[in-house]
Amino acid sequence: MRGRFLLFLFFISSQIFSQYYYLPSTTQGNPGGLNTDNEYPSGSGLDASWELLLGGSNSTPVWSPIDTIPFVFDFNGVPVSTFKVSSTGVLTFSTGSTSIPVVTNAAIPDPGIPNNSVMVWGIEGSGSNDAIVTKTFGNAGSQQYWVFFSSYTAGSWSYWSIVFEEGSNKIYIVDQRHSGNANPQITAGIQIDNSNAVMVTGSPNLSNVAGTDPTPADNFYYEFYYGSQNSTDMSATSNLTYPYLYFNDAPYTITAIFNNLGLDTVNSMDINYSANNGNVVTESLTNLNLGTYIADTFDFNTLWNPNSDGNYDVAIWASNINGFSDLDNSNDTVRKNLHVFGNTAPRKPMLETFVSSTSQYSVTGNVDLQSILAPNSGNYTLLKYQMSWPSPGDPYYTVEGGQRRTFYAVNTVPRLVMNGVTQNNPIGFTQAEFDESVNLYSFVNLSADYSVGGQTVDINVQIDPVVDGNGVWNNLVLHAAIFEYTTFNNASSNGEFEFYNIMKKMVPDISGTAITNLLPNNTQNINLSYTFNGQYMLPPDADSPIDHSVGHTVEDFNNLGVAVWIQDMDTKYILQSTEASLVADISENKDKRLLCFPNPSSGILNFVLPEFTEHYKIEMYNLIGEKIYETNVSNQKTQLNLGLLQSGIYQMKVYNRYYSFNKKVEIIR
C-alpha cells in the first residue's frame, strides 16, 4: 500500500556551469543544532554575545563594514576570508565592489549582484530594530559562522541567516522567524558571476516556511554544496511508526518517508527494513515518477512481528534506484528505536490549553472544549496557561506559563496540547480528538493527593510503573502545577468573566522533579510543598506578571487544585497524568461552592454564589464566636467592603432557606 503526498517541491534553477547545488532540509531546526539561541531583535532580547555588523534605519541600501570569517573557508573551490553584507540581504566576497544591490530583487544571475555572492535578497534593513549580527558556534574544526538578519523588514519583521560551516565548506540559508503580517518575497541562492548562479525554487518570490516561533524549533534551511549533484540519490528521511507499542497488538505496519535528492526522476526502487540488524525485508516498487525533491510515504506490505517485547533498532533504506546503486550512501538510512511493551496502564490524558482573556478566539475555544469535556468529567487532567497576547495579555499570565508555551513552540491562542505530542485548535474540538488522547498507550500508574493549610499546598505523589522504562525515556520529569478551579479577576477585553483551571504555580518550579529507575514493582513516592508568599495582587497586564517572591494571584485558597504529570523532556511525550485528590475536603461540594476572593483580603472581598434562589444573609464572626458584621445580598455576585474590620481571621456564614455556606476569611492590613 502506498500513499503519496508532496513533502517539498523544490527544483534547482541554475546555469549548466554552476559549481553549487542545494538540498532543502528534511527536518526542522537549525543545521547541525549548534545554534540554540532564541530569535529576538538585537539589543532587545537577542543573546548579548552576538556582535553587531550593521545597524538599522537604513533608508537607502548600504554596505556593512568588511567582516572576517574566523576559520579557513573555501568558496567555489577558492579560499576566502573576508566579506561584506548589504542592507538588502546580499553577502559578497567581492569586498571591492561599490555597487549596492537595490531593494527590489530579481532572478539570478543578475548584473546588479556582485560576483561571488550569497543572498537572501529582497529583505531590507530600513527599520530601527533591523540589524545584521554575527556569532560563531561549535568547536574548532567544525564551527559555524552565522550572519543573522535580525528582525529585518519584509512587510513586517522577518528573520533569516547565511551560515558558513568549517571543514565541510557548506553554506546554509536559514529561514527562521516571521511575523504573521510579513510577506517575504526573496531570492535565495548563490551567484558566481553573470552567467553562473543557483537559486532556490520559488525565487525571486520565495516565501517563508518557518512561522512566528522564537526558538529554532520550526526553522527550515537550504544546504548548499560545492560540486555537482548526484543523478541517483534516494534518502530515507523519517520512520513514521509510533515508537511505543503494545506486544499484544503485533504485527505492526512499518511506515516511512523517502525523498529523491538526485537529479534523475525515480521510477522504480526497492525499499528495505531491518530490526536489530536482523533479517532484511525488501519490497520492490514501480511506476513511481518521483522527481527531484519529491517525497513519498510508503507502508511496507510485510508487517513487522517481533518475537518478544523489548527495544528494537529499526533501520529503513532504499536501494536499486532505477536499477542503479545510490551514489550518496551518507543519507540512505533512517534509524528509529521502537519499544515494544508487554503491559500497559489506563491513561488519563493531559490537556494543556494556551488562552488569554484578551483573545476573542479563546472564548470560542473555551466553549467548544468545555462542551466535549463536560460529558467526560473525571477522565482527564486539564491545565490552562493564560498568555501574554493579544496585547496587553491576560493579567494572570505567568513567566512559567510563557516557558511552557516556548517549550511547545505554541504561536497562537487558543491552542490545545494533548499528552505533550499532539497540538489541536480547541475551536471545533471533537469527541474523536478527545478519544485519541485517551487511547494513547500509557505505561505507568500515577496517583496524588494534596492538602491546603493557609497559603501552603502539600502534595504527595505515587508513581507505579508497569514497564521497564530505563533506556527508553532518559530525561523523565515529574511536573506538578497548582491551579485555581475558577477565577474572575483576570477578566479583560474578550467578554469572558469566569475562567477555569488557571495555572498559578509550577512546583517546585518550571524544571519539575527528575525521575529515574522507572521499573515495575518499584513504587516511588515524592513529596512536594509550596507556600504562596505575600498577599493577593492583580497585575495590570501581562507585561508585569506576578512576582511569586512577593505576592500571588490566588483569589481563594479554598478553590485550589493540583495537576501532576510525568513527561519525557526530550520527546515531550507525557507518560501519564492525574488531578490530585484533596485529602480532607471539608468545604462545600465543588458544584455548590461559594467562591471568595481575594482571600486573604485587605478589606475588599468579592464572592460568587453557586446560584441565586432568593436573598442571602451574610454574617461575620470573630474567633471567639461574636457576630461582628451582618448584611443582606440580592445578587449572585457581590462585593463587600470590610475595611472596618481589624486584621485577623473571621468565620463568614452565608445562608438562605435552601443553602448554607461557611467560609474562613482572613483580613490583612
N, C-alpha and C positions, 0 to 999 in steps of 0.2 A: 504494500500500500504506500502511496507517495502523495503528499500534499505539498503544493507549491505556494510559495509566497516570495515576494520581492523584498529582499533584505536591504540591499543598497544597489542602486543602478547608476554606476559611475563608469564612464569610459574615458580613457586617456585622450586628450585633444592635444596633439603635438606634431611638430615637423618631423620628417623622417630621420633627420640627423641629430635629433635631440639626444643628449647624453644622460638624461634623467627620466625616470618613470616613478609613479607613485602608487601606493596601495592605501585604500581607506581602512581605518581601524575597524576591527570586528568586535571590539568590546568598548565599553565606555570607561572614561577616566583619562588620566594623563599618561603619555608614553613612558613606559618603564616604572611608573608610580613613584618617581623621585620627588616630584613637586607635589606636596600635600597642602600648600598654603591656600587659604581661602581667598576668593577673588573679590577684592574691595578696592575703592579708589585709593590712589597713593596719598598718604597723609591723612586718610580718613577711614581707617580700618585695615588697610593692607599692612602686612608684616613690615616693620621698620627696617628690616635687613635688605630690602630692595633698594637699589641705587637709581636715582633719577638721571635719565639721559636727556629727556626733552620735556619741558613743562607744557601746560595747556594754553588756552586763549590765543591760538594762532589763527587770526582772521584770514591770513593768506598762507599758502603752503611754504614750509621752511624745512631745511635740513637740520638734523641734530648735529652736535659735535661728533667727531670721529671717535669710535669706541674700539676696544681691543678684545678679541676672544681670548680667554685665559688659558687656552691649551692649543696644541697643534691641531689644525683642522684643514682638510682638503676640500676645495670647492671645484667641481668639474675637473677633478684629477690634478689640480694645482694647489699648493699650499697658500692659504690666505690667513691674515691675522687681524686686519682692521676693516671696519665697515662704518657706514652712517645710515640713518633712517629718516625718511621724510614724514611729515605730519599727515601725509595722505596714505600711509601704510606700505611704503616701498622701502625695503632694505637693500643696499647695494654695496658690493665690494669695490666698485669703481669710485673710490673716495675722491678722485679729482674731478668728477662730474659736477658741473654747476647748474645744469638744467634740472628743475624740480618738477616731478610728476604732478599734474593737475589733480583736482579732487575727482573729476568725472573719469571713472575707469572705463576700460575697453578690453577687448580680447587681446591676447598676446600671441606673437611678438608685436610690440607697438613701438614706434620710433621715439615716443616720449619717455620710455623707460630706459635707464642706463643699462649697458651690458653688465652681465654677472649680477643679477638682482633676484631677490626672493620677495614675494609680496602677498599682502592681504589688501590690495589696492581697492579703494572705494570707501574706506572709513576716514575720518578726519579728526584732527585734534583741536577743534575750534572751541570746545567748552572749557570752562575754568578748571574742572576736575580732570580733564583729559591729560594723560601723562604717558610717556614711554619710559619704562623702568627695566632694569636688568638684574639678574641674580644667577649664581652658579649653584647647582645641586649635584650631589653624589660625591664619590671618591675619585681620587686621581686615577686616570686610566679609563674611566667610564663616566665622566662628568657630562652634565648637560648645561648649556648656557642659554638662558631664557631671555628673549627680548619681548617684553609684555606690553601690549597696548591696553592700558588700564583705563576703564570707563571711557573709551573713545566714543565718538559720535557716529551713529548710523541711523538717523531718525530719532533715536534715543540712545541711551548708553549701551555699549557693546564691547565685549572683551575678547581679544584674540592674542595669540603669541606665535612667534617664529623661534624655533629651538634648534640649536646645533648640538650634536652628540659626539663626544670624544671617542676615538677608536673606530667606530662604525662609519664616521663621516656622514651619517644620516642627517637630513633636515626634516623637521616636523612643522606643519602648520596646524595650530591647535585652536579649535572652536570651543570657547569656554563659557561665557555667560552673557545673557542678553535681556534687556527689558522687554516686557510684553508689548511695548509700543515701538521697539526697534524694528527696523526693516533693512537689515544689511543686504546689499546687492554688490558683491565684491568679486574681484578677480584674484583667485588664489593660485599661485604657481611659481615657476622659475623661468626667467628669461636669460639665456646665454648671450644672444646677440639678436640682430634684427631679423634673422631667419631661423632661429633655433629657440624653441620655448616649449614648455609643457605646462598645462593648466588643468585644474580640477574641473571635471564635467559640471556644468551649471554656470561656470564663469562665462561672461562677466556679470552674471546675475545670480551668483551663488549666495544662498541664504544660510541661516544658522540651523544646526541640528540640536545643539545644546540649548537648555532653557534658562530659567532665572536662578537656578541653584548656585549659591556662592561657593560651594565645595566643588572639588573636581569630579564628583560622582557622575554627573551627566555630560562630562566633556567628551568631545569627539575630535579625532585628529587624522591628518593625511601625512603619510610617511613616504618621503622622497628618497630614492636610491640612485646612486650614480652607476650607470651601466645600462644594459638592455633588459627589458622584461622577458621572462621565460615564456615560451609558447605554450608549455604544458605545466600547469601548477594548480593543483586542487588541494584546498585546505579544509580539514575538519575543524570547525570553529566552535561548536557547542554540543554538549550532550544534554538533551532536554529531559532525560529520565529523572523522575523525582528521587532524591538521594536517600530518603528514609522509608524503607519498605517493610511490610509485614510478611513473614515467611509463608503464612497460610494463603496469601494472595498470589503466590508464584504459579505459573511462569509470568514474566514481565515483558512488556514491549519496550525495546530499546529505540529511542528516537534521537536523531542527530541532525545538525545543520552542516552542509558542505558549501563552500564558497569557491567559485572559479576565479583564481587570481592570475591566470595565464591569458595570453593574447588570443589563443585559439578557442573557438566555441567547442564546448564539450558535448558530444552526442552520446557517448557511452562511457561507462566506468564500472569498476567493482567497488562495493563498499564492504567494510570488514569491521568486526568487533571481537574482542577477546577479554576475558575476565581473569585477572591474576596471572597473566601471561600463559593461559591455558589454551585449549583448542580454539582455533580461529574460525569464526562464522563468516562466510563470504557469499555475497549475493550480487548478481550481475544486473545492471540497469542499462536500458537502451532508450532511444528516442527522447533524449533529454533536452537538447537545444539550450545549453547553459552558456550564455555569452559572458564576456569579461565582467567581473564583479557582480554577477548574478548568483544568488544563493538559493539553495533548495533545502527543504526539510524532508527527511525520509524516516519512515517507520520500517525497521527490519521485519521481514516476514517470519524469520526464525526467532521464536521467543527465547528469552534467557531464563533458564531454570536452574538456579543454584541448588547444590546438594544439601546445604545446611545454612543456618543463619551465620552471620559474620560480616566482615568488612571485605569488600571486593574493589580492586583497582580495575576499572573497565576502560580499555583503550579502543578508540574508533578511528579509522583512517580509510582513505580511498586509494585505489591502485588501478593499473591497467587503463589509464586515461586515453580514450580514443585508440586503445591498442598499444599505447606507448607508456614508458616509465615517467613518473613525475620528476621534473627537473629541479625541484627545490624540496628536499626532504625535511627541512627545518620546521616547516609549518604543517606537515602532513597530519599529525596525530593530536587528538584531543583526549585527555585522560580525566576521569572523574571517579571519586570514591563513592560507591553505593553501599549503604549499610542496611543489611537485612536482619531484622529482629524477630525473635520468637515470641515476644509478648508485647502487648500494647496496654494503654490505660485510657479510660474515658477522658475526653478533652472538654475543658471549659475554655472557650475561646477568649483571647484577649483582644478587646476592641479599643483602640486609641483614636480619638477624634480631635482634629485641629479646627477650631472655630473661633469666632470673635463676635462680640456684641455690636461691632461696627460693620458687620458684613450682612447685607440683605440676603445673600445666598445661604448664609449659615442658618437663617430662620427656616427655610425650606428643608435644608439638610437635617436639622434637628427634628423637625416634624416627621419627615419621611423615615428617619432612623428609628424614632420612638414608636412609630406605627408598627414596625417589624419586631422591635424588641419587646413590646408590651405582652404579646402572647407567648413569648419565650422567657418570661421572667424567671430569674434564678439560674439560667443556663448560660450565662456569660459574665465576663468581667468588663466593666465599662469605665473608661477614664477620659476626661475631656481636658485638653490644654487650650486655654484662651490665648489667642495670638495677638501680635503687635500690629497687624494690618487688617483691613484698610486703616490708614492713619485717622485718628490718633491711637487706634488699637484698643483692646479690652483693658479696663483698669486692673483686672485680675491676671494679666499677663505676668509670667514669672520667667526669670532667667533660665531656670531648669526646663520649663516648657519650651523655650526657644532652643535649648540644646537638644531636646528630643526631636524637634522639628528639623534641625540640621542633621541629626543622626539618620533620619529617614529621607532627607532631601525633599521635604514637603514644600511646595512652592505656591499652593493655592489654599484658600479656605472656601467651603469646608472640605476636609479630607479625612478619610477613614482608613486606618492601617489595621489589618486583621492578622493576628498572630505574628506580627513583625515582618511578614514576607509578601503580603498582598495589599495593594492600595486600591481603594474604591472611592467613588464620589457618593457620599451618603444621600445626595439628592437622587431619588428614584431607587434607593436601596431595596432589594428584594429578599423574599424568604429563601430563594435558591442561593443567593450570595451568603446569607447567614448560615445556611446549612453547609455550605462549602467550608466556612470557618470552623464549624463544629466537627465535620468529618475528617479534618486533617489529623493524622495519627499523632498521639501523644505517647510518651514512654516513661512518664513519671507521675506519681500521685502527689498532690500538693494540698495542704490544709493550713489554715492560720486562724488565730483569734486575736483580739485586741481589747484593751480597756482604756478608758479616758479618765484621768484624775486631774481636775483643774485644767491646766494647759499642757499636760503631759500625756502623750499617747504611747502605751507599751504594746509591742507586737510580738507574738510568738508564732513561729513558722515551723512546720514539719514537712520534710522532703522524703518521699518514699519512692526510689527508683524501681522500675520493673525490668530494666535492661542494664547492661554494662555500657556506660557512656564514655569510658576512658578511651582516648584516641579518636573518638567521634566528634565530640564537642570539647574543644581545648580552651575555650575562653568563656566559660559559663559565669553568669552573674545573677544573683537574686536581687530583683528590684522590688521596693515597697514604696507606695505613694499614699499619703494621706489626702483624702478628698472630702469635700463637703457635699452632702446629698442635694441640698437646694441652696442657692444664693439669689440675692435680689439686688444688692447694692452696685453690682457691676453693670447694670442696665445702661446702655449708651444710645446709639442712634438707629438701630435696626428695628425697634419696636418691641423686642423681647424684654420681659421684665422678670422672668423666672428661669433659672438655669440649673442644670442637673449634673451631678458627679464631677464637680470642678476641682481639678488638681490644685492642692495647696502647698505640698512639700514632699520631695523625694527623701527617703530615709535610708541611710544617713545623709546621702547626697546623690547627685546625678550618677556617680560611679557605681552605686549599689554595693553588694557584698559578694566577693568572689566565692565560687563553689568548686570543689574538687572531689575526686573519688566518688563519682556517680555510679554506685554499684547496687545490684539487687540485695535486699535484706540489710542494707546499710542506711538505716534511718538517720537523718540529720535534723537536729533541732537548732534553730537560730533565733536568738532574742534580740530585738531592736527596740530602741526608745528614742523619742524626740519630744523636746519641750519647746513650745512656741514662746518666743521672747516678747516682752513688752505688751503694748495694748493694740487694739484694733486700729488699723489705718486704712483709709481708702485712697489709693494712689490716684492722681488726677488723670493719668493716661498711661499707656504702655511705655512711654519714654522715661518714666520714673517708676520702674517696677518696685515692688515691696522689697525692702532690705530686711531679711529674716533675722539679722543680728539685733535689730532694734524694734521690730514690730511684726504684725501678722495681718492677714485679711480674713481670718475665720469669723464669720458672722455669729455662729452658735456652736459652742464646743459640744453640745448635746446632739449635734447633727453631723458628726464626722463618720466617715467610713475609711477602710483601708483596702487598697488593691495590691496584690502580690503576684509576681510572675518571675519565671526563670527564662533567661534569654541568652542565646549564643551571640556574643558581641561581634564575632567575625562574619557570620551569615545573616544576623538579625532574626533568625528563627527563634520563636518563643516556644519552648517545650511544653509549658503548662502555666495556667494562671488560676487565681481564685480571689474571691472577695471575702476578706476575713470576717469572722463572726464576732459580734460584741459579747464579751464574757458575761456581763451581768447588765442586761438592758432593763433598767427599772423605769425608763421613760415610757412614753406612750407608744403604741404601735405606730410604725412609720407612716401608715396610711392615714392615721388620725393624730398627727403630731403637731403641736404648737411650736412655731418657729419664732425665736427671739434673737435679734441681732442689732448691734454687736453685743456680745456677752463674753467677757466683761464690757461695761459701758462707762463712759464718762458722765452719763446723765440722760442722753437721748437714746431711747430704746424703741426699736421697731419690732412689731410682732405680727405674724400672719396666722389666722385661724384656718384649720383644715377645711372648714365650710362654715357658712353663716346661716344659722337657722333662726335665731332671734337675738335680741340684745344679750350681751355678756356683761358680767360684773367682774372687775379686777380688784383684788385685794393684795396688799403687800404686808409681810410680817417680818420683824427682825428676828435675831437668833434666839431671843427668849420668848418668842411667840406673841409679841404685842403687835396688833394691827396698827400700822402707821400711815397707810395710804389706801384709798379706795376710789374707784370711778366706774362709770358705765361706758361701754363702747357699742357702737351701732354699725361698724364696718368690719369687713373681713381683714383688712389691712389697716393697722393703726400705729401711730407714733405717740409715745408718751415722753413727757419732759419730767424726769425725776431729779432735776437739778437741786431740789431742796433736800434730797437725802444725802446723808454723810457717806463717806467711803465705808464699804463693808459688804457682807453677804446677806441677801434677803431671800425670803421664800415668796413667790408670786403664785396666787391662785386665780385661775380664770375659769368661770363656770356659767352655765345656764341650766335649764331643765333637762337638757339632753346630754351635755358633755361637761366634763370637769378635767382641768389640766393643772399640773403643778410644775413650776419651774424654779430652779435656783438661779438668782440673778446677782451678779457681782458689780458693785459700783466702785470705780477707781477714779479718784481726782488727780 
